[in-house]
Amino acid sequence: MKRSKYSESQIVGILKEADAGVMVKEICRNLIIQTDIVKKLRRKTLLTLHGNYLLTRPA
């Protein structure tokens, strides 16, 4: 399995910014990443009731 380019704390930070209402294009411009990366990260994570993110692993 390929290792993630971003640490777990970086992923959580990106997703929290997006959930706070910051436009994805702006986040990507600041971090110099593509918008597809944020979309992929959202698909791979789950938001719990407490607002914590859980990274899921493909089965």
Contacts in CASP RR format, 6 or more apart in sequence:
PFRMAT RR
TARGET T0000
AUTHOR 0000-0000-0000
METHOD contacts of the structure
MODEL  1
MKRSKYSESQIVGILKEADAGVMVKEICRNLIIQTDIVKKLRRKTLLTLH
GNYLLTRPA
1 58 0 8 1.000
4 11 0 8 1.000
6 14 0 8 1.000
6 41 0 8 1.000
8 55 0 8 1.000
11 41 0 8 1.000
11 45 0 8 1.000
11 53 0 8 1.000
11 55 0 8 1.000
12 53 0 8 1.000
14 27 0 8 1.000
14 31 0 8 1.000
14 38 0 8 1.000
14 41 0 8 1.000
15 38 0 8 1.000
15 41 0 8 1.000
15 42 0 8 1.000
15 45 0 8 1.000
15 53 0 8 1.000
16 53 0 8 1.000
17 27 0 8 1.000
18 24 0 8 1.000
18 27 0 8 1.000
18 38 0 8 1.000
18 42 0 8 1.000
19 47 0 8 1.000
24 35 0 8 1.000
24 38 0 8 1.000
24 39 0 8 1.000
25 35 0 8 1.000
27 33 0 8 1.000
27 38 0 8 1.000
28 34 0 8 1.000
28 35 0 8 1.000
28 37 0 8 1.000
28 38 0 8 1.000
44 55 0 8 1.000
44 56 0 8 1.000
45 53 0 8 1.000
45 54 0 8 1.000
45 55 0 8 1.000
45 56 0 8 1.000
46 53 0 8 1.000
46 54 0 8 1.000
46 56 0 8 1.000
47 53 0 8 1.000
48 54 0 8 1.000
END
